[in-house]
Amino acid sequence: MTTVADISSSFSQYLALTKPKVNLLIVFCAVIGMVMALPQSISYFVLINAIIGITLVASAAAAVNCLVERNIDAKMARTAWRPLPTGTLTTKQTILFSTVLGVSGFALLMGYVNSLTAWLTLLTFAGYAFFYTLLLKPRTPQNIVIGGASGAMPPVLGWAAVTGTTPPEAWILFLIIFIWTPPHFWSLALYRSDDYERSGLPMLPVTHGSKFTRLQILLYTFLLIGTSVLPTAIGMSGVVYLAIAMFSGIYFLKLSLSLYSDYSEELARKHFKYSINYLTYIFAALMVDKGLQHLY
């Protein structure tokens, strides 16, 4: 007899396949694209279906990633608890789950949003689940740089959902996330380098060492600060956004400089956590700035 506890446990296992924390950031970035594309006339019905559809396809991609990397996950302390390495879910269950999510999400986007959003979301799914996970990640220490293109797509998807187009403004948001991804992920890779070495994945700290990785983080942080100015430079946002972007970026740079000059695991963890906050701050600032512009 199936109990409530059994149902709750199964739900939590399937939820874990979707990487909910990562998905939350993906959806947030997609919503940023939607908000920045307004005031283009669009119904709440379309917006809701866009958010649900993008979430479902992103969840399907995460599940495929978990499936492909199940043997690698089993070797890493950070991921050994996941449903596939522990055997709480099977390969067949994961494939079925991912298929249902992916097909449902694509159908929602195609039927109730627009075809451009649907196809771009499917392309993003393929880029992350297959191109990045299967081809790049196990073969090159630049995997996160090249593969970061898939992770940078949510604002473009959100913009496409509202307007049916992907103008330069949407690609500037893409560029910010694309440049942000390496310093964000490499700080995690630094304090998890033992995990990655056991897994056999050619992550930058494993193949080129800590010092080189920290230099790359620092250089990308400089590049990120420059990129973050672009929304104001093209008139997409105003001084409120610029002030928050500069303040957040300077603190990010301070952490990157400290990480480069005097490494510690504690500082790497702090850098990784702040990198998430940084992206949240500047994208929230874009929305606030846009709202203020419409008020005045």
Residue pairs with C-beta under 8 A, 6 or more apart in sequence:
13 83
13 88
13 89
14 83
14 89
14 97
16 82
16 83
17 59
17 62
17 63
17 66
17 82
17 83
17 84
17 89
17 94
17 97
17 98
18 58
18 59
18 62
18 63
18 101
19 59
19 62
19 65
19 66
22 62
23 55
23 58
23 59
23 62
25 276
25 279
25 280
26 54
26 55
26 58
26 151
26 154
27 51
27 54
27 55
27 58
27 154
28 280
28 283
29 154
29 155
29 158
29 173
29 177
29 279
29 283
30 50
30 51
30 54
30 154
30 155
30 157
30 158
30 161
31 51
31 158
32 154
32 155
32 158
32 173
32 283
32 286
32 287
33 154
33 155
33 156
33 157
33 158
33 159
33 160
33 161
33 162
33 170
33 173
34 47
34 50
34 51
34 158
34 159
34 161
34 162
35 158
35 286
35 287
35 290
36 155
36 159
36 169
36 170
36 173
36 236
36 286
36 287
36 290
37 158
37 159
37 161
37 162
37 163
37 170
38 162
38 290
39 294
40 162
40 163
42 162
45 112
46 112
46 113
46 161
46 162
47 161
47 162
49 108
49 109
49 112
49 113
50 109
50 113
50 117
50 157
50 158
50 161
50 162
52 105
52 108
53 105
53 106
53 108
53 109
53 112
53 113
53 117
53 118
53 121
54 105
54 109
54 117
54 121
54 154
54 157
54 158
54 161
55 105
56 101
56 102
56 104
56 105
56 108
57 101
57 102
57 105
57 106
57 109
57 121
57 122
57 124
57 125
58 105
58 124
58 125
58 154
59 101
59 105
60 98
60 99
60 101
60 102
60 105
60 125
60 129
61 102
61 124
61 125
61 128
61 129
63 94
63 97
63 98
63 101
64 98
64 129
64 130
64 133
65 128
65 129
65 133
66 73
66 82
66 83
66 84
66 94
67 84
67 91
67 94
67 95
67 98
68 129
68 133
68 134
69 79
69 133
69 137
70 82
70 84
70 85
70 91
71 85
72 79
72 199
72 200
72 201
73 79
73 80
73 82
73 84
73 85
74 80
74 85
75 195
75 198
75 199
75 200
76 192
76 195
76 196
76 198
76 199
77 195
78 192
78 195
79 85
80 86
83 89
83 94
84 91
84 94
89 97
102 125
105 121
106 118
106 121
106 122
109 117
109 118
109 121
109 161
110 118
113 161
114 160
114 161
114 164
116 160
116 164
116 165
116 166
117 157
117 160
117 161
117 164
120 153
120 156
120 157
120 160
120 166
121 157
124 150
124 153
124 157
127 147
127 149
127 150
127 153
128 147
128 150
128 151
131 147
131 150
132 143
132 146
132 147
132 150
136 142
136 143
136 146
136 147
137 143
137 147
137 201
138 200
138 201
138 202
139 202
140 146
140 202
141 202
141 203
141 204
141 206
141 207
141 208
142 204
143 202
143 203
144 181
144 182
144 185
144 186
144 189
144 203
144 204
145 181
145 182
148 177
148 178
148 181
148 182
148 185
149 178
151 177
151 178
151 181
152 174
152 175
152 176
152 177
152 178
152 181
153 174
154 177
155 170
155 173
155 174
155 177
156 166
156 170
156 171
156 173
156 174
159 165
159 166
159 167
159 169
159 170
159 173
160 166
160 170
168 234
169 231
169 234
169 236
172 230
172 231
172 234
172 236
173 231
173 283
173 286
175 227
175 230
176 224
176 227
176 228
176 230
176 279
176 282
177 279
179 220
179 223
179 224
179 227
180 224
180 275
180 278
180 279
182 216
182 217
182 220
183 216
183 217
183 220
183 221
183 224
183 252
183 256
183 271
183 275
184 272
184 275
184 276
184 279
186 204
186 205
186 213
186 216
186 217
187 217
187 259
187 268
187 269
187 271
187 272
187 275
188 268
188 272
189 196
189 203
189 204
189 205
189 206
189 213
190 205
190 210
190 213
190 214
190 259
190 263
190 265
190 268
191 265
191 268
191 269
191 272
193 203
193 205
193 206
193 210
196 203
196 205
196 206
197 206
204 212
204 213
204 216
205 213
210 263
214 259
214 260
214 263
215 260
217 256
217 259
217 260
217 271
218 256
218 257
218 259
218 260
221 249
221 252
221 253
221 256
222 253
224 249
224 252
225 246
225 249
225 250
225 252
225 253
228 245
228 246
228 249
228 282
229 242
229 245
229 246
230 236
231 237
231 241
231 245
231 286
232 238
232 239
232 241
232 242
232 245
237 285
237 286
237 289
237 290
237 293
238 289
238 292
238 293
240 285
240 288
240 289
240 292
241 282
241 285
241 286
241 288
241 289
244 281
244 282
244 285
245 282
245 285
248 278
248 281
248 282
248 285
249 278
249 282
251 274
251 278
252 274
252 275
252 278
255 267
255 270
255 271
255 274
256 271
258 267
259 267
259 268
259 271
